[in-house]
Amino acid sequence: MATQTPAKIIGLYGLPGIGKTTLLNLLKELLPHDAFAFCEGSEMVANAAGGSLDTFRNADGNTNNLFRTQAIANIASECTASGKTGIVTGHYSFLNAGAESPGVVFSAAETRHYTHIIYLSASGEEIEQRCRDDARARVPLAAAEINRWAAKEVKELEPICYRNRILLSVLRIEQMSPIKVAEVIASLIQRFHLQSPALNEHCVTTVMNEFLSKQSATLQSVFIFDGDKTLRDEDTTESFWLFDFAGYSDCALRQAAQLYREIGSSSFTKYCAEVTSETHVVPELRNIIASVEQHEHTAVFVVTSGLRRVWEVVLRGLVENIDMIGNNPFDEAGSEYVVTPATKADVVAQLQDQGLEVWAFGDSPLDLPMLKKGDHRVVVVGKAATRSRSIKKELASAIEDGSLPGIARLLSSPQDCNICPSRLSTAMLPSIHSADITKVLHDSPPRFRLYHATDKSLSKLLRTPTRIATYQGPSLRKAHEQIGRYLATEYVSEILIVPLIRGGEPMAMGVSNVFSEVMFLQAKSPADMTLKHLNQCKAVILLASVVNSGASIAEFVTHIRARRVSVPVVVVAGVVQADAVRPGGSIRKMALKNDIAIVALQLSDNKYTGKEVTDTGARLFNTTALESE
């Protein structure tokens, strides 16, 4: 039986008199009851104590702790069973009549079950007035005492929450009406309720799909860069992260985002502007990025656990329309995401799923999942004062266990050229030079390649679509035959030649002239290719004059793969529709799924309406007049 995912439990905390009970009642009206469970903490404790709050109050400290432990365990169990998010009012400390100071009542059990705590804060004067107006008996305190009490609670709650991965939100609510407070809290609770690993993955995938949809059909390699301490020696978030929350876990990053939201959009924008004015990309990486940007078959992508807004501004002058995945605390609820080390690795995997080769640049153990996934890896070693202290050990371990082969080391400044991790030899970490990058930009073998003929010496052959459309009969067939001869000579060998319908036949004749000993099979439908045909060949070439969505090609490929799974298949075409071979395109997906190569003379942004007897076929065989009847 599958284990149920523990429920999210959100605590509403604050001093007595802050208005927690009123808030809970208002939240019952604002939030859907099929998604949330509303629990008054004192009632749950009374139930655990046999239904009597007096029993709880009169018990000794150890017994009280047992009652509280049972109460929060009951809430967590019920919410997990129902799949609801629990909202619970509670106290961190409580001042009993006659006591000199408040006593902490927050238990270890609560640290195990709470996932979020929203602490309501107001001025001592306002709480003092609320207590006077409250019909319930309250221990009278002066405003100054209330302020000290509240400050002490927040100071003690922070390390407890950070240490136990409880997301803490401290919200000032003075001079806000109860309904306004409820609306603000309801919005925050909805945000917490929606957050999940699945939603995070969906949001990241959406960004990746947008990036891929804008790329050229000839895109082959993507250079992925971490931000802080990779593109820049220092961490741009250090001035923001004013809390001791170790690691870059999902919870830690969401805690940081909540702290950013609490300072407000205006102050956040101001702080980002201050940081970006002092942030500059290290020269070596600026040069690499500038080189990558010059080539249509390569692209730059930034994946940072830092702030997206900072890096968008920093890179704006270096990369036109920079694409990146990074944290933004002011994204709308339901569309926000955080970038963890696992997220970085997932980004690499998504690019590779599209047949793209990935170069990963990182600086610390947080980047190791991304580096391990990459086809090529570059560890950026920054200044000694800011360099990750743990990267030496982590890198050595990863190289020794074989999970990080062929890693390169890029020194971010000349004065560090003599620095090399003591356990890593120069052979293990070869330097990478601009010449190496230049070679990569031109020669790197992608996981999926659309071979695209662009030789200037073929200018007479590479006619524009309009010019080719004016050819008739034998002349056009001769041109297609020349195309087939050229593509076969340059890109393919050892094959069964299969022209698709009659439009691919002239091109097939050109291929056949190059490989005169191979089989030539005219196929109007996939069924025309029998197992006997396929068993007698080492490879198959499917030829078509024009490939639009690739649907017809896919039928033939599926037929072939069902009979010979591993036989190499090459598709040769005069014109291929560009959108269909871009990342995410129908032909590219089909090629990746079935492990086939595409050879195209020309890419076209035009889309063609196919017929059983195509326009191209009519021009090739002088039947245009018949088609128009």
Secondary structure, DSSP 8 states (H G I E B T S, - for coil): --------EEEEE--TTS-HHHHHHHHHHHS-TTTEEEE-HHHHHHHHTTS-HHHHHHS-HHHHHHHHHHHHHHHHHHHHHHT-EEEEE--SEE--TT-SS-EE---HHHHHH-SEEEEEE--HHHHHHHHHH-SS------HHHHHHHHHHHHHHHHHHHHHTT-EEEEEE-TT--HHHHHHHHHHHHHHHHH--HHHHHHHHHHHHHHHHHTS-TT--EEEEE--BTTTBSS-TTTTT--S---S--HHHHHHHHHHHHHH-HHHHHHHHHHHHTT----HHHHHHHHHHHT-TTEEEEEEEEEEHHHHHHHHTTTSTT--EEEE-TTS-TTT-----HHHHHHHHHHHHHTT-EEEEEE-SGGGHHHHHHSSEEEEEE--TTTS-TTHHHHHHHHHHTTSSTTEEEEESSGGGTT---TT--TTTS-B--HHHHHHHHHH---SS-EEE---GGGTTTS--HHHHHT--HHHHHHHHHHHHHHHHHHH--S-EEEEBTTTTHHHHHHHHHHSTTSEE--BSSGGGS-HHHHHT-S-EEEEEEEESS-HHHHHHHHHHHHH-TT--EEEEEEEEEHHHHSTT-HHHHHHHHHT-EEEEEEEES------SS-HHHHHHTT-HHHHH-
